[in-house]
Amino acid sequence: MKSEDYRHLPEPVRPEDMVAEVDTRPVPDPDAGINRDAANALEAGG
């Protein structure tokens, strides 16, 4: 990469113009609150 690549920086982006690209909404728990490690241990032992 050449040093002249950094002579001109792009225009700054205002925070209000930014758009989220990742969905940050909470997702439902696939195990419905069940502790899978404990359930597997109980099944294996009994």
C-alpha positions as a Markdown table, in Angstrom:
| # | Residue | x | y | z |
|---|---|---|---|---|
| 1 | Met | 0.0 | 0.0 | 0.0 |
| 2 | Lys | 1.4 | 3.4 | -0.9 |
| 3 | Ser | 1.7 | 6.3 | 1.5 |
| 4 | Glu | -0.2 | 8.6 | -1.0 |
| 5 | Asp | -3.3 | 6.4 | -0.5 |
| 6 | Tyr | -3.9 | 8.2 | 2.8 |
| 7 | Arg | -3.4 | 11.8 | 1.6 |
| 8 | His | -7.1 | 12.3 | 1.1 |
| 9 | Leu | -9.5 | 10.9 | 3.7 |
| 10 | Pro | -13.2 | 10.3 | 2.9 |
| 11 | Glu | -15.8 | 12.7 | 4.2 |
| 12 | Pro | -16.9 | 12.0 | 7.8 |
| 13 | Val | -20.2 | 10.2 | 8.3 |
| 14 | Arg | -22.6 | 11.7 | 10.8 |
| 15 | Pro | -24.0 | 9.3 | 13.4 |
| 16 | Glu | -27.6 | 10.1 | 12.4 |
| 17 | Asp | -26.8 | 9.0 | 8.9 |
| 18 | Met | -25.5 | 5.6 | 10.0 |
| 19 | Val | -27.7 | 2.5 | 9.6 |
| 20 | Ala | -27.5 | -0.7 | 11.6 |
| 21 | Glu | -26.6 | -3.7 | 9.5 |
| 22 | Val | -27.0 | -6.3 | 12.3 |
| 23 | Asp | -30.4 | -7.1 | 13.8 |
| 24 | Thr | -29.9 | -6.5 | 17.6 |
| 25 | Arg | -33.4 | -7.5 | 18.7 |
| 26 | Pro | -33.5 | -10.2 | 21.3 |
| 27 | Val | -34.3 | -13.7 | 20.0 |
| 28 | Pro | -36.4 | -16.3 | 21.9 |
| 29 | Asp | -34.5 | -18.9 | 23.9 |
| 30 | Pro | -34.4 | -22.1 | 21.9 |
| 31 | Asp | -34.3 | -24.2 | 25.0 |
| 32 | Ala | -37.2 | -22.4 | 26.7 |
| 33 | Gly | -35.1 | -21.8 | 29.8 |
| 34 | Ile | -34.2 | -25.4 | 30.3 |
| 35 | Asn | -30.6 | -26.0 | 31.4 |
| 36 | Arg | -29.5 | -28.6 | 28.8 |
| 37 | Asp | -26.4 | -29.6 | 30.8 |
| 38 | Ala | -28.4 | -30.5 | 33.9 |
| 39 | Ala | -31.1 | -32.2 | 31.8 |
| 40 | Asn | -28.5 | -34.4 | 30.0 |
| 41 | Ala | -26.8 | -35.3 | 33.3 |
| 42 | Leu | -30.1 | -36.4 | 34.8 |
| 43 | Glu | -31.0 | -38.4 | 31.7 |
| 44 | Ala | -27.6 | -40.1 | 31.7 |
| 45 | Gly | -27.7 | -40.9 | 35.4 |
| 46 | Gly | -31.2 | -42.3 | 35.6 |
